[in-house]
Amino acid sequence: MTRAYSALALLREGLNAQRGWEPAWRDAEPKRAYDAIVIGGGGHGLATAYYLAKNHGLANVALIERGWLGGGNTGRNTTVIRSNYFFPESAAFYDFSVKLYETMSRDLNYNIMFSQRGMWMLAHDRHGVEMLRRSANAMRLNGVDADLHDGAEVLRRIPQLAPTRFPVLAGLLQPRAGTARHDAVAWAYARGASALGVDVIQNCEVTGFEIESGHVKGVKTSRGTIASDCIGMAVAGHSSVVAAKAGLKLPVQSYALQAFVSEPVKPCLDTVVLSPATGTYLSQSDKGELVIGAGLDLYLSYALRGSLPWMERAAAGVVEMFPAFSRLRFLRQWAGIVDVVHDSTPIIGQTPIDGLYINCGWGTGGFKAIPAGGWCLAHAMATGKPHTLAEAFTLERFRTGGLIDEASASGIAH
Ligand SMILES: Cc1cc2nc3c(=O)[nH]c(=O)nc-3n(C[C@H](O)[C@H](O)[C@H](O)COP(=O)(O)OP(=O)(O)OC[C@H]3O[C@@H](n4cnc5c(N)ncnc54)[C@H](O)[C@@H]3O)c2cc1C
C-alpha cells in the first residue's frame, strides 16, 4: 500500500535523514496480457490509466511509455490552466478540467502546486475590446468566470505593465485560471495509478499493433508483444506516427512549440498575462523565473528545438509590454512537438479499429485538459461509448463536418 504524504510524514522523514521514502510508483515489467493498455506516459495517458482504475475498477492495466514519464509535452509546457473558450462544448469540457485541477492535490495526495492566480487577456485596439466583450459574454453564458475591466484598472492591477506602443484598452480576467507544476501532475497520476494496481512501464516503445479482422489484439513493443483488446493512444505530437502503425491516417499535424525562461528574480508578477496582439504570454514560476511562451513554428517538424525568429518575436513582445523585464537574461529555452488539428479541438474516442481508442489534437493547450482528457478517454475505453463531455470530440466530426473551430472563435492560441 502506498504511504500517504502528510506533514507528519515529512516531520518523521526529516528526523530519519529522509531514508524511509518509498518510490512514488512501481517501475513494472511488462506482463504478456492486460485488460487495457494505455500508450504514452504524458499527463493524458497517465490520467487515463488512473481513471480506468479509479472510475471503472480496472486494475489489470498497463501504461507504456517509450522514454520517461512526463518527458514529452507534459514536462515542457508553460503550465497555464484556463477554460476561457467560446463554444459550449469546449467551455464545458475545459471547465470540468479546471474543476478537477482544483481538487487534484487532495484527491491524489500530491501537491501539484495549483495556483489560481488568474489570467488576463489584453486588448490593444477597439476591435480587440469588442472581441473581449464577446468572449466575456460567451464565457458567462457558458457558466465560466469572466471579469472585463477597462485599461486603467488593468494597469492598476498589473503595475509592471507599461506598454509604450500598444495601449492597453481593456483586459478580460478569468480569476480561476492559473498555473500548476507540470511534472508534479504527471507524477501524481503515476503514483495514483500505480497505487491502484496499474503497471507503469517506462523505456518501452510501441512499434506496431496486432490487429485481426478489424479488432485490435495487442501492441508490439521494444520489450515484446503485449496482448489486449482495449488499447488507448495518448501520444500527442507522435499521434499520426503511432496511428500509422495501425494503418490509420489522422487529421493531425505536428509542429514544434517553444518556450523559454528568464533567470529567477524576486516575486514581481502574480498573474498570467496574454497579449495576443504582441504574441506575448508570460507568468512567473514559483522558482522566480519568468516563463515566456512563444508560437508554433510555421513548418511541420519533429525536431525538439526552437527557432530564433520566434524567440526574438516573443522577447520583443515581452519588452514592449513590460519594459522593466528588458534587463533580465535568458536562462533556458526548449521546444515540444504538439499535435495540431485544423479545427483546434481535441479528438477523443474510438478509432475505426475496434478496441483502439485515441486522445490527441491538443495542440498548444492540452496541459489544462489533462484531467478531463484522461477522464473521457478512460470512459470511452471502459464503456465503448464517448463521455457526454466529449461527444462532439470524436473522429466522426471530420466525416460529418461538425467541426468546432475554437482557434477562430476564442481568438487565442488553443
Ligand atoms: C512549449 C509548450 C508550451 C505549452 N504551454 C501550454 C500551456 O501553458 N497550457 C496548456 O494547457 N498546454 C500547453 N502546452 C501543450 C501541452 O503541453 C500538451 O498539449 C500536453 O502536455 C499534451 O499531453 P499528452 O499527455 O497528450 O502528451 P505528452 O506529454 O507529449 O505525452 C506523450 C507521450 O507519448 C510518448 N510516446 C510517443 N510515442 C510513443 C511510442 N511509440 N510508444 C510509447 N510511448 C510513446 C512520448 O514519449 C510522450 O511521453 C504547451 C506545449 C509546449 C510544447
The ligand as a Gaussian input file, in Angstrom:
#p B3LYP/6-31G(d) Opt

LIG

0 1
 C        6.366000      24.975000     -25.130000
 C        4.993000      24.471000     -24.812000
 C        4.139000      25.266000     -24.054000
 C        2.859000      24.813000     -23.756000
 N        2.087000      25.556000     -22.903000
 C        0.872000      25.084000     -22.509000
 C        0.121000      25.801000     -21.533000
 O        0.562000      26.825000     -20.995000
 N       -1.093000      25.297000     -21.178000
 C       -1.602000      24.167000     -21.737000
 O       -2.720000      23.793000     -21.397000
 N       -0.882000      23.440000     -22.626000
 C        0.337000      23.866000     -23.034000
 N        1.097000      23.148000     -23.929000
 C        0.534000      21.918000     -24.539000
 C        0.608000      20.745000     -23.587000
 O        1.899000      20.622000     -23.050000
 C        0.252000      19.452000     -24.311000
 O       -0.936000      19.603000     -25.058000
 C        0.037000      18.319000     -23.313000
 O        1.123000      18.208000     -22.431000
 C       -0.153000      17.015000     -24.046000
 O       -0.089000      15.963000     -23.099000
 P       -0.008000      14.480000     -23.597000
 O       -0.042000      13.615000     -22.418000
 O       -1.063000      14.292000     -24.654000
 O        1.358000      14.416000     -24.409000
 P        2.873000      14.232000     -23.950000
 O        3.128000      14.822000     -22.622000
 O        3.710000      14.715000     -25.095000
 O        3.000000      12.662000     -23.785000
 C        3.012000      11.779000     -24.885000
 C        3.959000      10.672000     -24.522000
 O        3.857000       9.642000     -25.513000
 C        5.123000       9.041000     -25.592000
 N        5.231000       8.283000     -26.849000
 C        5.305000       8.758000     -28.107000
 N        5.429000       7.761000     -28.992000
 C        5.415000       6.611000     -28.261000
 C        5.518000       5.222000     -28.597000
 N        5.662000       4.832000     -29.873000
 N        5.487000       4.314000     -27.605000
 C        5.337000       4.683000     -26.298000
 N        5.251000       5.971000     -25.929000
 C        5.284000       6.931000     -26.895000
 C        6.082000      10.214000     -25.528000
 O        7.395000       9.810000     -25.167000
 C        5.412000      11.107000     -24.501000
 O        5.932000      10.941000     -23.202000
 C        2.392000      23.557000     -24.261000
 C        3.247000      22.753000     -25.018000
 C        4.546000      23.192000     -25.284000
 C        5.459000      22.309000     -26.084000

